[in-house]
Amino acid sequence: MKEMLRLILTLLVICLIAGVLLAFVNQRTAAPIAAAARAAKTAAISAVLPEYDNDPGSTAYTNEVNGTPWVFYVARKNGQFAGAAFESLSSEGYGGDIRVMVGVTSKGKMHGIQILKAMETPGLGAKIAEDDFRSQFVDKDIEATNWAVKKDKGSIDQITAATISSRAVVNAIQSGLEIYKQHREEISKTGSEG
């Protein structure tokens, strides 16, 4: 009985020390991790938007659609609407959720995309984050483009052996573009002087 009590106390002390250490590490790393995430998002917004002279991070249009909040970061140049960036999600990726930052111009063209989060297969689906895949979206007309991969009779080239990942990116983009098109007028007026 004494031996059992000693083992229980030893285990309790080890667990207590581990718990305190984990709490300490979490407290020390939470702020830097959050700051790094904000910096990555800001960099992605900047990468997908056309040239601007305002702060899109503080000029945003927010709307909730079917319980999902949508935030459109508005870019302005010389006071005029230049474009908008938005984050979209698809849960249909091969490895789970895929988060995409999408930028559109005031002329209704895609300006670029950045992959924010993806757990796709290295060497296959992970290629969605490479320039070869992402560059095909630049200058696509948001109205005239058939937002599907070519395997589904669309306009977008899928990555060989990674159709699921490619399809998930396109679906995320299309979902966000539908919301953008529905609210384009309000978005374009966000942050205007008049």
C-alpha positions in Angstrom: 0.0 0.0 0.0 2.9 2.4 0.9 4.5 1.7 -2.5 1.3 2.4 -4.3 0.8 5.7 -2.5 4.4 6.7 -3.3 3.8 5.9 -7.0 0.6 8.0 -7.0 2.3 10.9 -5.4 5.2 10.7 -7.8 2.9 10.7 -10.7 0.9 13.6 -9.3 4.0 15.7 -8.9 5.2 14.9 -12.4 1.8 15.8 -13.9 1.7 19.0 -11.8 5.1 20.1 -13.0 4.3 19.2 -16.6 1.0 21.2 -16.4 2.7 24.2 -15.0 5.4 24.1 -17.7 2.9 23.7 -20.5 0.9 26.7 -19.1 4.1 28.8 -18.9 5.1 27.9 -22.5 1.6 28.6 -23.8 1.5 32.0 -22.0 4.9 32.9 -23.5 4.2 31.8 -27.0 0.5 32.8 -27.5 1.2 36.4 -28.4 4.1 35.8 -30.8 2.1 33.1 -32.6 -0.9 35.4 -32.9 1.4 38.2 -34.2 2.9 35.8 -36.7 -0.5 34.8 -37.9 -1.6 38.5 -38.3 1.6 39.2 -40.2 1.1 36.3 -42.6 -2.5 37.4 -43.2 -1.4 41.0 -43.8 1.3 39.8 -46.3 -1.3 37.6 -48.1 -3.7 40.5 -48.4 -0.9 42.7 -49.8 0.2 40.0 -52.2 -3.3 39.5 -53.8 -4.4 43.1 -54.1 -3.7 45.5 -56.9 -1.7 48.7 -56.1 -3.3 50.7 -53.2 -2.4 53.6 -51.0 -4.7 52.9 -48.0 -4.6 50.3 -45.2 -6.9 47.5 -46.4 -6.5 45.8 -43.0 -8.4 48.7 -41.4 -10.8 49.3 -44.3 -13.0 46.2 -44.4 -16.5 45.4 -45.3 -18.0 42.6 -43.2 -21.2 40.6 -43.8 -22.6 37.4 -42.4 -24.0 35.0 -45.0 -25.7 31.8 -43.8 -24.0 32.0 -40.4 -20.5 32.5 -42.0 -18.8 35.9 -41.5 -17.2 37.3 -44.6 -14.6 40.0 -44.4 -13.6 41.9 -47.6 -10.4 44.0 -47.2 -10.9 47.0 -49.4 -8.0 48.6 -51.4 -8.2 52.2 -52.5 -5.9 54.2 -54.8 -6.2 58.0 -54.8 -9.5 57.6 -53.1 -10.9 55.3 -55.7 -11.9 51.6 -55.3 -9.0 49.5 -56.5 -10.0 46.0 -55.4 -10.8 43.8 -52.5 -9.3 40.7 -50.8 -11.1 38.1 -49.0 -10.4 34.8 -47.2 -12.3 31.7 -48.3 -12.4 28.1 -47.0 -13.0 24.8 -48.5 -13.3 21.7 -46.3 -13.1 19.5 -49.4 -9.3 19.3 -49.6 -7.6 15.9 -49.7 -5.9 16.6 -46.3 -8.7 18.7 -44.8 -9.5 22.4 -44.8 -7.9 24.7 -47.4 -7.9 28.4 -46.7 -7.3 30.8 -49.6 -6.8 34.6 -49.7 -8.2 35.9 -53.0 -7.8 39.4 -54.5 -10.0 40.9 -57.2 -9.6 44.2 -59.0 -12.2 47.0 -59.4 -12.4 45.9 -63.1 -13.8 42.4 -62.1 -10.5 40.5 -62.7 -8.7 38.2 -60.3 -5.4 39.8 -59.2 -4.0 36.8 -57.3 -4.4 34.1 -54.7 -2.4 32.9 -51.7 -2.8 29.6 -49.9 -3.1 30.4 -46.2 -3.6 26.9 -44.9 -3.4 23.5 -46.5 -2.4 20.0 -45.3 -2.2 18.4 -48.7 0.1 15.6 -49.8 3.7 16.8 -50.2 4.8 16.7 -53.9 1.2 16.4 -55.1 -1.7 18.4 -53.6 0.8 20.7 -51.8 1.6 22.1 -55.3 -1.5 24.3 -54.9 0.7 26.8 -53.1 3.2 26.9 -56.0 3.4 29.8 -58.5 2.7 27.4 -61.4 -0.8 26.7 -60.1 -1.6 30.0 -58.5 -0.5 32.1 -61.5 -3.3 30.8 -63.7 -5.8 32.7 -61.7 -4.3 36.1 -62.5 -6.4 38.3 -64.8 -9.3 35.7 -64.9 -12.6 37.5 -65.4 -14.7 36.8 -62.3 -17.9 36.8 -64.4 -16.8 35.0 -67.6 -14.6 32.3 -66.1 -16.1 28.8 -65.6 -15.0 28.3 -62.0 -14.3 24.6 -62.1 -11.3 22.4 -63.0 -10.9 21.2 -66.5 -11.7 17.7 -65.4 -15.2 19.1 -64.5 -15.4 21.0 -67.8 -14.2 24.2 -66.2 -11.5 26.8 -67.1 -8.9 26.0 -64.4 -6.0 23.5 -64.9 -5.9 21.0 -62.1 -2.7 19.6 -60.8 -1.9 16.1 -62.2 -2.8 13.5 -59.5 -4.1 16.2 -57.2 -7.6 17.0 -58.7 -9.2 16.9 -55.2 -6.9 19.6 -53.9 -7.2 21.7 -57.1 -11.0 21.4 -57.0 -11.1 22.5 -53.3 -9.1 25.7 -54.1 -11.4 26.5 -57.0 -14.5 25.8 -54.9 -13.2 28.1 -52.2 -12.6 30.8 -54.7 -16.0 30.4 -56.3 -17.8 30.6 -53.0 -16.1 33.8 -52.0 -16.6 35.3 -55.5 -20.4 34.6 -55.3 -20.5 36.6 -52.0 -18.3 39.4 -53.5 -20.5 39.7 -56.6 -23.7 39.9 -54.4 -22.2 42.8 -52.3 -19.8 44.4 -54.8 -21.4 47.8 -54.6 -21.3 48.0 -50.8 -17.8 46.7 -50.8 -16.6 49.3 -53.4 -18.0 52.1 -51.2 -16.3 51.0 -48.0 -13.8 53.5 -46.8 -14.7 56.1 -49.5 -14.7 59.8 -48.5 -18.1 60.6 -49.9 
